[in-house]
Amino acid sequence: MTSESDEKVDTISAASDIESESTINEPISFDKILESLKNGAKDAIADKDYLSYSTLLDIQLHDPSRYTYDEREQLMASLLEVLQSNDTLVYEIGWDIPSIIIPYIESDFDFSSGIRDAPCVYKILKIFEILAIKGNPKELFLKSCELLGTLTLSDVASTDLDHKENFFEIKMYNVNELMATCLRKIPTLYPSRLLAMAVGAYVNLMFNLQQNPVSRPAYVFVLKRAYSFARNYDRAPQPPNVNYSESAFLKIQEDEDFLIRKLLTGFITNIIYMGTRAYTSSFSMRHFNHLQKCSGKSLDGQPPLDTAIFDRFYELCYSFDLYLKTIFEKFVAESRKFVYGISHKEEDFADLLFERCVVDYQANLITSIVDSDAKSVNDSILGEIILFTQFKADNDTFDTPLVKLSDAISIALRLLIPQMVEKSFLHRSLQDLALYWIWYALRQNELKVDSNYDAKNDLTSIPQEYLPIFFQCLIFVFHHSEVPRFRYMMLTLLTKLLIVTPESVGYDFIKDTIENCPYEVMRPALIGIYKELLLNSRTDVNDVDSALKSVSLKDENGTGKAPELPPRRVKASTCYALSEEKFQDILEWVLLAQSNAFIENDGGAKIDPSRLSTLASILNLLVTLRRHEIAIASKDKLEKVLKSVERNVDYVAKNGSNQFERNAAGMLKLTIERIKE
C-alpha cells in the first residue's frame, strides 16, 4: 500500500514533469509563477521540505531578465510577504536568498528621485532586514562574506558608470549590514576566526573594484563602510557552556583579544592602502593651493575633496594605539638608511638602486593582512604613512616632524622607483605623498624651522648620482597625470628643486630630458623651466629692500628711528648661468626639435602637431636670449640654424595641407623674426 508521503512525492514529480514540458513548449504565465511562490511556501512549511522551496526560488528567480521591472517588483513583494509570515522558513532557507535577490537591485532607474522609487530596492531592503533578524546568523554570515567578496559593478554596457556605482553601493550596503549584524549574533570562543573572514571579504571586494575603472566617490563609500565596521566591531557572545578551566579560558580570551586587535589594525591600514590606490589624495595640491592663497594668487574654482573619512581613520588608528607620527619618523629614518646605504661607486649604480628598491618594496612595504604561511597578521606601513600625511596636509603646520630635503628624496626614490618598474605597483596616493613631503621639506627650509639647516647644502652633501634618478621619478609622476593644475603644481615644484640643486646636476638633467626623454610633453615644460632659471636671479632685490625697511633701529632709550636706507644696487646672479657651450646646446635642441616637428612628405615637409610645442618653446627661449652677450657673440651660428628652420617653415606656409599647418608656420615665422631683431 502506497503511503501518503509517497503519493505526495508522485504528485510533485508529475507536476514537475508537466511544468518542464510546459516550459519547453510555452512560457509559464506570470500569475502562475506568483502563485507557485505562495503555495510552495505553504507546502514547504506543512511538509518541512525547505530545500524544495529554496530550489523553487532559485528556478523562478535566478534570471531577472525574464521579467519586466513591474513583474520584478511583484516578485519581490510576494517573496517579502512570504518571509514576513514564516519565521521558520526564513531561518531554514534565508542563507540562499541574498544571492538570488541581489541582481534585482539593477534596473533602468535614473536616480533623479529617492531610491525608494527604484524598482525592487525598498522591498529588498526589507527582505535583508528580515533575514538579519530572523535568519540563521551563522549561515547568513558565511553567505554575506562570500557575496561581499565577489561584489563588482554591473557589466551592462548601456548603464552609465554613475548608475552602476549607485546600484553597487545599494548592494554593498545590504550585504555589509547583514554580515555585520549576523557577526554579532554567533556565539563562539574564537571570534577572531569570524572577524578574519569578514576582513578577507572586504579585501577581496576592494581588489575586485581595482580591476575596472571606478570613481573616487565609490572608493570613499567602501571606506566609509569599512570604517563603520571597524569602529563598531563588538566581539561575538560567548557560548553558554564552556568546558575549560578558568586559566585555560582566560588564556583563550587573551589570545583572542590580541588577534582581534591585530586583525582590526591590519584591516584599517591595509584598506586605506588599497582604497587610495587609484586616485591621489590631493596632499600636494592642497599644500600648493595653500601657498597660492597665502601669496594672494587667485585659484580656479576647484571644490575641495571630501577627506573627512581619512581623518576618521586617522583618529581610529590612535584608538588602537597606532602612533602614526612615530611610525612615520621611523619610516623616514629607515628610508634614508636604505637608499643612501646602497653603494653608489659602481658603474651599474642605477640598475642596482632600481633592483634594491623593487625588492625592498615587495619584501617590506607591500603587505597582506595575513602572511601566506598564516603565521602573522600585518599592519600596512604604507596605509599608516598615508594617514599621517593626510593629517599633516590638513593642518598646514611645519614645526614637526623635521624632514630634510634629502629625507624627502629618499622617500620618493623608495616609493616611486618600484612603480616605474612594475605597473601593478602603481599607486596614485603614494605618488602624491612623495610630492607632498618634498614640498614640506622645501617649506621648512623657507621658514627656517631649523635655523642650522640649508636645503642647498643638504643636496650637495648627498651622492650626486641619486639626483638624476630622483628627477626621472618626478617626470614619471608628471607623465601619469593629465590634470593641468596638477601638472602646473609639479612644474612649480620641479623649478624650486632645480634652484637648490647643484647647477651642474640640474643642467645635465634638463639637457638629457630635452634630448632623450620618451615623453614629448616634458620637453616644452623643461624648456620653460630652464628659461626661468636663466632669467631669474637668486636674490630678489625688492625682497631685500622691503626686509631692510621693516627693521626698526632704536637708541638705547627705545626712541628714534633710523631713516630708510637708499635703494641699493645689487647685481644678483641668475639661478643658472649661460655659457657658450650651453648656448650651443640650445642651437642643437632647435635642430633636434625641427627634425621632429617637420616630417618629410612627398619631397617636402608637413608639421607633426604633437611635436610643435617643443620647437616653439625653444624658439621662444631664443627670443629672450637674443640680446645676451653670448647670443650676440654666436650670431653666425644662430643665423645658420634659423635659416634651416625657415626653409621648412616657408615650405609649409606655402604648401600646407590644412589651415592648422599654415597658422603654425606663420607663428613660427613671427618668432624667428623676433629673434633676428
LINLIN-V590799 format. One record per helix or strand of 2 or more residues. SS is the DSSP state (h for helix, s for strand). FROM is the first residue (numbers start at 0). TO is the last residue. Records with the same first field share a line. If there is no record, write none. Layout:
BEGIN
SS->FROM-TO  FROM-TO
END
This chain:
BEGIN
h->3-24  29-46  49-60  63-65  68-83  86-104  114-116  120-133  136-147  160-182  190-208  215-231  245-274  282-293  307-318  323-339  348-364  380-394  404-420  422-424  427-446  454-460  464-478  483-499  502-515  519-534  540-548  579-596  608-624  628-632  634-654  658-675
s->597-600  603-606
END
